[in-house]
Amino acid sequence: MMKEPAAEMAVLRKTAEQLTDEIVKSKAEEEKLLNEFSAMNNELVNLQRQLAKSNAELK
């Protein structure tokens, strides 16, 4: 049995709204993870520089 067009449109709008919310949440989580990865990468680069400097001082 088919729903009324107005009811079906309401369901489709709600579904689109939920999908949009999921996309927004996913993008926010992705940005958070990329920021954390970038911070860890920066820390690693700094530690490598310190290690290279320490090694040079030992020679």
C-alpha atoms as one frame of an Amber mdcrd trajectory, in Angstrom:
protein
   0.000   0.000   0.000   1.401   3.407  -0.979   1.602   6.261   1.458   0.183
   9.662   0.804   2.640  11.856  -1.104   2.805  14.372   1.759   3.569  11.650
   4.296   6.174  10.114   2.016   7.795  13.520   1.496   7.913  14.035   5.269
   9.664  10.673   5.682  12.130  11.522   2.918  12.850  14.942   4.445  13.459
  13.356   7.848  15.779  10.783   6.299  17.705  13.502   4.449  17.994  15.506
   7.675  19.328  12.478   9.567  21.843  11.718   6.825  23.013  15.331   6.834
  23.483  15.191  10.612  25.504  11.979  10.243  27.711  13.569   7.587  28.319
  16.641   9.752  29.214  14.470  12.763  31.488  12.311  10.627  33.297  15.352
   9.217  33.760  16.797  12.708  35.213  13.494  13.944  37.477  13.315  10.891
  38.743  16.853  11.557  39.383  16.014  15.216  41.352  12.906  14.280  43.361
  14.766  11.644  44.221  17.466  14.191  45.360  14.816  16.681  47.430  13.090
  14.001  48.995  16.404  12.998  49.892  17.185  16.605  51.493  13.767  17.059
  53.381  14.168  13.782  54.686  17.574  14.879  55.823  16.086  18.178  57.607
  13.276  16.344  59.373  15.753  14.045  60.514  17.799  17.056  61.803  14.695
  18.830  63.697  13.631  15.704  65.316  17.078  15.525  66.300  16.891  19.197
  67.751  13.425  18.662  69.734  14.558  15.608  71.069  17.549  17.587  72.031
  15.324  20.519  73.759  12.863  18.202  75.685  15.694  16.535  76.805  16.997
  19.940  78.103  13.550  20.900  80.388  13.373  17.860
